[in-house]
Amino acid sequence: MVTEQEHGTIVWHNGKLVPWQEATIHVMSHVVNYGSSVFEGIRCYDTKRGSAVFRLDSHIERLFNSAHIYRMQIPFTYEEIVDACCRLVTANGYKECYLRPIIIRGYGTFGVDPFPCPIESYICTWQWGKYLGPEALEQGVDVCVSSWTRIAPNTLPSMAKAGANYMNSQLIKMEAKLNGYVEGIALDPEGYISEGSGENIFLVKGGTVMTPPLYSTILPGITRDSVIKLCQRMGIPVLERAIPREMLYIADEVFFTGTAAEITPIRSVDKVQVSTGRRGPITAEIQRQFFDIITGEADDVFGWLTPVAAPKAAVQHEPQSA
């Protein structure tokens, strides 16, 4: 059970700060019955220059995009959500934490039709360490290819970070854990590599970094995009391409990326050792540059960090109409 020390005592709800215990919904809310929610996962880091949220603008832009795909009109501006995230970190007294903005359809009617249901907006915070284990960043993790296929195009939109999509993720995760693995990798409907249950995936072969494209039904990950930008800055070639399953077994390096997972090496797939079975040199260098930026050891050359003390949206956005 999550304790009060692990989660914040205050939640942002529809523009107000309320006690954690009061951030509740009715059991007949549309989101409970039909999974109608979109959300984000964001990290705030305790940097050498003070607390700062990693790529807050990009996360909130994706939140609005996800809501737009599902015809959900967020009743707040982009700037108000950005400001609320920073205010909530301060209100809960955190130096670093995980943030979860979530937009849901609340209690309205009892049918599938979502339009009569009100839109509810929440932001929660809690303390969350290394998602795949504290030792995973260096030692790597053991994973499997899942028997569950990732959602197909034109069924559920994979570009939306929607709660309903994560029923598929749960099947992937549960199967992996019950079979003794830390995580599972799903294939897309064409049999190519897609992503983990909650992470994007990269492979390294012959000095080239590869990652599945958007048409492999992946979520357009913010950390994924960050790794691509870091590779480009380092002069490492990056290919977004369809990747066959067997590449996992013969790659020089494989690693996950994600807000929760950050950059986590994979040391084996289906009990087949990846190269030397330890973190490879390109993965290690990408990790180093990534963590140097988010801890404040290096200059924030990409403008990825939003200081909590002085929140300011880097790009001006207006909420899109449903």
Backbone torsions as a table, in degrees:
resi	resn	phi	psi	omega
1	MET	NA	138.0	179.4
2	VAL	-74.4	131.1	-179.5
3	THR	-94.3	166.7	179.1
4	GLU	-62.9	-28.7	178.5
5	GLN	-69.8	-27.1	-178.2
6	GLU	-86.8	-33.4	176.6
7	HIS	-108.9	161.9	179.1
8	GLY	-71.7	162.5	177.9
9	THR	-92.8	-8.6	-175.5
10	ILE	-127.9	140.8	177.9
11	VAL	-123.7	142.3	173.1
12	TRP	-88.9	122.4	-178.5
13	HIS	-134.3	114.2	176.8
14	ASN	49.7	42.4	174.4
15	GLY	92.9	-2.9	-179.1
16	LYS	-122.8	150.5	173.5
17	LEU	-90.1	121.7	-176.5
18	VAL	-127.3	156.8	175.8
19	PRO	-60.9	147.0	-178.8
20	TRP	-51.2	-43.8	-175.5
21	GLN	-66.4	-20.0	-177.7
22	GLU	-93.6	-2.7	-179.8
23	ALA	-84.2	74.3	-173.5
24	THR	-122.4	163.2	175.9
25	ILE	-132.6	163.8	178.1
26	HIS	-77.5	146.9	-179.4
27	VAL	-62.2	-23.4	179.1
28	MET	-95.9	16.0	173.4
29	SER	-60.2	148.1	-178.1
30	HIS	-58.0	-36.9	-178.4
31	VAL	-63.4	-34.2	-179.7
32	VAL	-69.9	-40.8	-175.8
33	ASN	-83.0	-30.3	-171.2
34	TYR	-130.4	5.8	174.6
35	GLY	70.0	26.3	-173.4
36	SER	-86.0	83.7	176.5
37	SER	-146.6	152.3	168.2
38	VAL	-129.1	150.2	-173.1
39	PHE	-155.4	175.1	175.4
40	GLU	-136.4	156.3	170.4
41	GLY	-122.0	121.2	-171.9
42	ILE	-133.5	144.7	176.9
43	ARG	-111.5	137.4	168.9
44	CYS	-106.1	129.4	-177.1
45	TYR	-111.2	147.1	173.9
46	ASP	-87.9	94.8	-175.8
47	THR	-94.0	172.9	178.0
48	LYS	-65.9	-17.2	179.9
49	ARG	-105.5	14.4	-179.2
50	GLY	105.9	173.8	-178.3
51	SER	-65.4	136.4	-178.6
52	ALA	-148.3	143.3	-178.8
53	VAL	-94.4	132.4	-176.2
54	PHE	-81.0	119.4	175.4
55	ARG	49.0	48.4	-178.7
56	LEU	-59.7	-43.3	-180.0
57	ASP	-57.9	-46.5	-177.8
58	SER	-65.0	-39.9	179.4
59	HIS	-64.7	-44.2	-178.3
60	ILE	-71.6	-32.4	173.7
61	GLU	-62.0	-42.8	178.7
62	ARG	-66.5	-36.2	176.4
63	LEU	-58.2	-46.9	179.3
64	PHE	-65.7	-37.3	177.5
65	ASN	-64.2	-43.2	178.9
66	SER	-61.1	-44.0	179.6
67	ALA	-64.3	-39.4	-179.3
68	HIS	-63.6	-41.0	178.8
69	ILE	-59.3	-38.2	-178.4
70	TYR	-94.5	15.4	176.1
71	ARG	56.2	40.0	176.8
72	MET	-106.0	117.4	-179.7
73	GLN	-87.8	106.0	177.7
74	ILE	-69.2	123.5	-174.4
75	PRO	-81.3	27.6	176.8
76	PHE	-140.4	155.1	177.6
77	THR	-78.4	163.5	174.8
78	TYR	-54.4	-46.4	-177.7
79	GLU	-64.4	-35.3	179.3
80	GLU	-66.9	-37.4	178.7
81	ILE	-70.5	-41.5	176.5
82	VAL	-58.1	-48.3	-179.2
83	ASP	-63.7	-39.3	-178.7
84	ALA	-64.1	-38.0	178.3
85	CYS	-59.8	-46.2	-178.9
86	CYS	-68.7	-40.5	178.2
87	ARG	-61.0	-38.9	-176.3
88	LEU	-69.3	-37.2	176.3
89	VAL	-59.0	-46.2	179.8
90	THR	-65.5	-43.3	-177.6
91	ALA	-61.9	-32.3	-179.9
92	ASN	-90.0	-1.1	175.9
93	GLY	71.2	25.4	-178.9
94	TYR	-88.7	145.5	166.8
95	LYS	-94.3	-34.0	172.4
96	GLU	-145.7	149.8	-176.1
97	CYS	-171.2	177.5	174.1
98	TYR	-107.5	136.7	179.8
99	LEU	-113.8	141.0	179.0
100	ARG	-129.8	88.2	167.9
101	PRO	-73.2	134.6	-180.0
102	ILE	-141.9	133.5	179.2
103	ILE	-113.9	124.4	-176.0
104	ILE	-128.4	161.0	167.5
105	ARG	-94.9	123.0	-173.6
106	GLY	-90.0	-154.5	-176.2
107	TYR	-80.2	123.5	178.4
108	GLY	-148.6	-71.1	178.0
109	THR	-126.7	175.6	-174.0
110	PHE	-102.3	7.0	-176.7
111	GLY	-106.1	178.4	179.5
112	VAL	-66.0	-35.2	-178.4
113	ASP	-54.6	116.7	-174.3
114	PRO	-87.7	-14.4	-168.8
115	PHE	-61.0	-35.0	179.1
116	PRO	-72.9	-9.0	-173.7
117	CYS	-87.0	138.0	-179.2
118	PRO	-69.9	151.0	175.0
119	ILE	-89.8	124.4	178.4
120	GLU	-112.3	137.5	-178.3
121	SER	-119.3	128.7	179.8
122	TYR	-132.4	152.3	165.6
123	ILE	-136.2	128.7	177.8
124	CYS	-121.6	158.8	176.3
125	THR	-133.4	150.4	171.4
126	TRP	-158.2	167.6	177.4
127	GLN	-90.0	127.6	-177.1
128	TRP	-141.4	119.4	-179.3
129	GLY	-78.2	-145.9	-178.7
130	LYS	-75.8	119.6	-169.0
131	TYR	-58.9	-41.1	-177.4
132	LEU	-102.9	17.5	177.8
133	GLY	107.1	141.9	-175.6
134	PRO	-63.5	-28.1	-179.0
135	GLU	-85.3	-10.6	-172.9
136	ALA	-66.5	-31.4	-176.6
137	LEU	-62.0	-27.7	179.2
138	GLU	-104.3	-45.3	-173.7
139	GLN	-83.1	-23.1	-176.8
140	GLY	86.3	173.9	-176.6
141	VAL	-129.7	157.6	177.5
142	ASP	-99.7	125.7	-174.6
143	VAL	-131.0	172.3	177.7
144	CYS	-134.3	161.6	169.5
145	VAL	-84.9	126.6	-174.3
146	SER	-75.7	151.9	172.0
147	SER	-79.0	-11.5	179.9
148	TRP	-90.9	128.4	178.0
149	THR	-82.4	146.1	175.8
150	ARG	-67.2	155.1	-178.0
151	ILE	-54.7	139.8	-175.4
152	ALA	-82.3	152.7	174.9
153	PRO	-57.4	146.9	178.6
154	ASN	64.2	22.8	169.0
155	THR	-112.4	-74.0	169.2
156	LEU	-117.8	133.3	-177.2
157	PRO	-69.9	113.8	-177.2
158	SER	-72.8	-19.2	179.0
159	MET	-74.9	-14.8	174.9
160	ALA	-91.1	131.7	175.5
161	LYS	-86.4	83.4	-173.3
162	ALA	-110.7	145.0	-179.1
163	GLY	-57.2	-38.7	-177.7
164	ALA	-60.5	-34.0	179.4
165	ASN	-61.1	-27.2	-173.1
166	TYR	-82.3	-1.7	166.7
167	MET	-67.1	-39.3	174.1
168	ASN	-63.1	-42.1	178.9
169	SER	-62.8	-37.9	179.9
170	GLN	-63.1	-40.0	178.5
171	LEU	-62.5	-41.7	179.2
172	ILE	-64.2	-46.4	-176.9
173	LYS	-66.8	-45.9	-177.4
174	MET	-64.2	-43.6	178.9
175	GLU	-59.2	-44.9	-179.2
176	ALA	-61.8	-48.6	-176.5
177	LYS	-65.3	-41.0	-179.6
178	LEU	-67.2	-20.8	178.2
179	ASN	-100.3	11.4	172.2
180	GLY	88.9	14.4	178.7
181	TYR	-106.7	158.8	177.8
182	VAL	-77.7	-35.3	-173.4
183	GLU	-153.9	161.7	176.0
184	GLY	-117.4	152.2	175.5
185	ILE	-113.9	124.8	179.7
186	ALA	-93.4	148.6	170.8
187	LEU	-95.4	156.3	177.4
188	ASP	-82.2	174.9	-176.9
189	PRO	-61.6	-17.3	177.8
190	GLU	-92.4	-1.9	178.7
191	GLY	91.3	7.7	176.4
192	TYR	-93.1	162.5	-179.9
193	ILE	-63.2	134.2	177.1
194	SER	-109.3	-82.5	-177.5
195	GLU	-166.3	175.0	174.3
196	GLY	-80.0	-175.1	-179.2
197	SER	-66.4	-28.6	179.0
198	GLY	-147.9	25.4	-176.8
199	GLU	-143.2	150.0	166.3
200	ASN	-83.3	167.0	-175.7
201	ILE	-133.0	144.3	177.3
202	PHE	-128.0	148.0	172.7
203	LEU	-125.6	149.3	175.7
204	VAL	-120.4	128.6	177.8
205	LYS	-143.7	120.3	178.1
206	GLY	59.9	33.6	178.2
207	GLY	85.5	-4.0	178.2
208	THR	-102.9	134.9	177.5
209	VAL	-95.3	131.3	-179.0
210	MET	-124.3	147.7	175.9
211	THR	-149.4	145.9	-180.0
212	PRO	-60.7	147.3	179.1
213	PRO	-82.8	173.3	-178.8
214	LEU	-60.7	-31.1	-177.9
215	TYR	-74.3	-3.5	171.0
216	SER	-87.5	26.5	176.9
217	THR	51.8	53.6	176.7
218	ILE	-106.1	158.6	168.1
219	LEU	-77.7	132.9	176.5
220	PRO	-70.5	87.8	-171.7
221	GLY	-69.1	141.6	177.6
222	ILE	-71.0	-42.8	177.1
223	THR	-68.4	-36.7	174.0
224	ARG	-54.4	-49.1	179.0
225	ASP	-63.0	-36.9	179.5
226	SER	-64.4	-41.2	179.2
227	VAL	-65.3	-40.8	177.5
228	ILE	-60.1	-43.8	179.6
229	LYS	-65.5	-39.8	178.1
230	LEU	-63.9	-42.8	178.8
231	CYS	-62.0	-43.3	179.2
232	GLN	-61.8	-39.4	178.9
233	ARG	-67.3	-32.7	-180.0
234	MET	-85.4	-4.7	-179.3
235	GLY	79.4	19.9	178.0
236	ILE	-90.6	125.0	179.4
237	PRO	-63.9	138.2	-180.0
238	VAL	-125.2	131.3	176.5
239	LEU	-120.2	128.6	168.9
240	GLU	-98.7	108.1	-172.1
241	ARG	-151.4	158.6	172.7
242	ALA	-65.7	131.2	-174.2
243	ILE	-122.2	121.1	178.3
244	PRO	-69.8	153.4	-176.3
245	ARG	-54.4	-41.1	-173.2
246	GLU	-65.9	-16.4	176.1
247	MET	-62.7	-26.8	177.9
248	LEU	-60.6	-32.8	-174.2
249	TYR	-85.0	-23.6	-175.5
250	ILE	-112.9	4.6	178.9
251	ALA	-68.1	154.8	174.7
252	ASP	-75.6	-35.1	179.6
253	GLU	-150.1	149.0	173.9
254	VAL	-138.4	138.9	176.7
255	PHE	-150.5	152.4	174.2
256	PHE	-90.8	153.6	168.2
257	THR	-134.1	150.0	177.5
258	GLY	171.8	161.7	179.3
259	THR	-59.7	-43.7	178.9
260	ALA	-76.2	-47.5	-176.6
261	ALA	-77.1	-17.6	-174.3
262	GLU	55.9	-115.4	176.5
263	ILE	-127.4	105.0	-173.0
264	THR	-118.7	120.1	178.7
265	PRO	-67.0	152.3	174.0
266	ILE	-112.1	123.9	-175.3
267	ARG	-99.6	-19.2	175.3
268	SER	-154.1	150.2	176.6
269	VAL	-129.6	122.5	-178.4
270	ASP	56.2	36.4	-178.6
271	LYS	65.9	15.1	171.8
272	VAL	-98.1	119.9	-177.7
273	GLN	-65.4	134.4	174.8
274	VAL	-85.4	110.8	178.7
275	SER	51.7	-117.4	-177.6
276	THR	-84.1	-3.4	-179.5
277	GLY	77.5	19.7	178.0
278	ARG	-144.4	168.9	-179.3
279	ARG	-56.0	130.0	-178.3
280	GLY	-86.8	168.6	-174.4
281	PRO	-67.0	-35.5	179.9
282	ILE	-72.0	-42.5	175.7
283	THR	-58.7	-44.0	-178.7
284	ALA	-62.8	-39.6	-179.2
285	GLU	-71.7	-38.7	175.8
286	ILE	-62.6	-45.0	175.9
287	GLN	-55.7	-48.2	-176.1
288	ARG	-58.8	-48.1	-178.0
289	GLN	-67.4	-38.2	179.0
290	PHE	-62.6	-51.3	-176.6
291	PHE	-71.5	-28.7	175.3
292	ASP	-62.1	-38.1	179.6
293	ILE	-71.9	-47.3	-173.3
294	ILE	-75.2	-15.8	175.7
295	THR	-96.9	-7.3	-179.0
296	GLY	86.0	7.2	177.5
297	GLU	-68.8	-30.9	179.2
298	ALA	-120.8	160.6	178.1
299	ASP	-62.9	142.7	177.7
300	ASP	-81.1	74.2	-172.2
301	VAL	-67.8	-21.1	-179.0
302	PHE	-96.0	-5.9	-176.6
303	GLY	67.9	40.1	-175.3
304	TRP	-85.5	-18.9	-171.7
305	LEU	-103.5	126.4	175.5
306	THR	-103.0	112.0	-180.0
307	PRO	-61.1	133.7	179.8
308	VAL	-66.0	-34.4	-176.6
309	ALA	-68.1	-25.3	-177.6
310	ALA	-141.0	68.9	-177.4
311	PRO	-62.9	136.2	178.3
312	LYS	-154.9	119.8	179.8
313	ALA	-64.8	129.3	-178.3
314	ALA	-73.3	-30.2	-179.3
315	VAL	-126.6	138.2	-179.2
316	GLN	-85.8	128.1	-179.8
317	HIS	-130.9	152.1	171.9
318	GLU	-118.9	144.5	178.0
319	PRO	-61.3	139.3	-178.5
320	GLN	-87.1	147.4	179.1
321	SER	-77.2	149.3	-179.0
322	ALA	-77.5	NA	NA
